[in-house]
Amino acid sequence: MSNMAVLDASALLAVLNNEPGAEKLTVELLSNSIISTVNLAEVHSKLVSEGSNPDETWEDILTPVREAAPFTAVHAQLVGSLIGQTRPLGLSLGDRACLALGIALKAPVYTADRSWGRLKLGIRIHVIR
């Protein structure tokens, strides 16, 4: 198992907005965190749509994470294969991109989305609130 921690967009937003559950994402955990570029796009889009400056926001969202992982063909294949298990829970393409990264890295995933706790994908899923 990887020593990396994969962050979902909801987990990064919790950190950036100091939302409930953010305290579970310690400095040590964040220093070993990775996020899919798909999820970075989600976070950036949300904050800019709320009125944040695009350039400043981009720098802000990169600060807490150690690494941004490019979305690859392997991840795309995993995203497609997850549709049957995740559709009943209403997970988005971005959600599946996060899970695909966790599966590819054999790393735990951190999310604020409670429905993920019902998934059985062979990786640890930590729901932060």
N, C-alpha and C positions, 0 to 999 in steps of 0.2 A: 504494500500500500504506500502511496505517495505521502510525503510529509507536507504537501501543498494542501491548502484549503480553497475550494472553489466557491466563489460568491455568486449568488443570484443577484439580479438587479435590485430586488426588494431588500436584500441584506445591505448592499452598498448604499441605497437610499436611506436605510435606517441609520447607518453610520453618519452620512452627510447631513441628515436632518436631525440628528440626535433623538431618534424615535425610540419608543420602548423596544427592548431587545438588543439595541446597539451595544449595551454594556457586555453582552456575551461575546462580542467580536473584539477581543483584547488586542493590544498593540502587538503582542507576540504572534497571535493568530493572523492578524492583518499583514505582518511582515513576511508571512509565508503564503499570502493569498494570491489567487489568480482568478481572472474573470474573462469570460469570452468577449470578444469584440462586439458580438451581437448584443450582449447585455450592457456593454458600455454605451452602445448606440441608444438603447432603451433609456438608460439613466440620463444621458445627455439630452435626448429629445424631451423627456419629461421636464427637466429643470429649465431648459430653454423655453419650452411652451408655457412655463409658469412665469416667464419674464427675466430669467437670468441671462447675463451676457454670455454669448456662446464661447468666446475664447477663454474668458476667466473660468467659466464652468468646466470647460474641458480640462484645464489644469487642476481644478479642485477635485474632479472625479478620479483623476489618475493618482493623486497624492496618497490615499489610504492603501492602495493595492500594490503588491510587489510586481505583478506582471499582467499584461493584457495578452491573451492567447488568440491568435488569428483563427478564424472559423475555417476549418479545412474540409476537404472532401470526406474524410473519415467521420468528422463530426456531422456532416450533412447526412451521411448514410445512417448514423446512429439516431439522428433526429427523426428521420423517416420511420425507422424501426420502432420508435417509442410511441407512435401515434395511438396504437391500440390500447396501450396501458394508461396513457395520459388523457385521452379524449374524454373519458367519463368524469374526470376531475376538472375539466375545463382548462388544462394547461395550454399555453400559447407556444408558438414557435420559439420565442425567446426563452421560455421556461425549459423547453426541450433542448435548446442549445446549451444551457447551463448544465443540465443533467448529462448530456452527451460528453461535455468536457470532463465532468466528474468520472464518468464511466471510462473514458479513454485514458485518464490519468490514474484510475483506481484510487481516487481521492474523495474525501468527504465533501459534501455540499452543504452550504449554509443558505437558508432562505427564511423569509418572514411569512411565506405562504403555507398555512397550516395543512392544506389538503395534501401537500407533498409527503407528510408523515405517513400516509397510507400506501405509498409506493414501495414495492419490493423489487429493487433493481440491482442488488448485489453491491451497493455502495451505501455508506452511512449518510443519512440525510438529517441535518440538524435544523429544527424549526426554532427560530430565535424568540418567538413570542406566541 
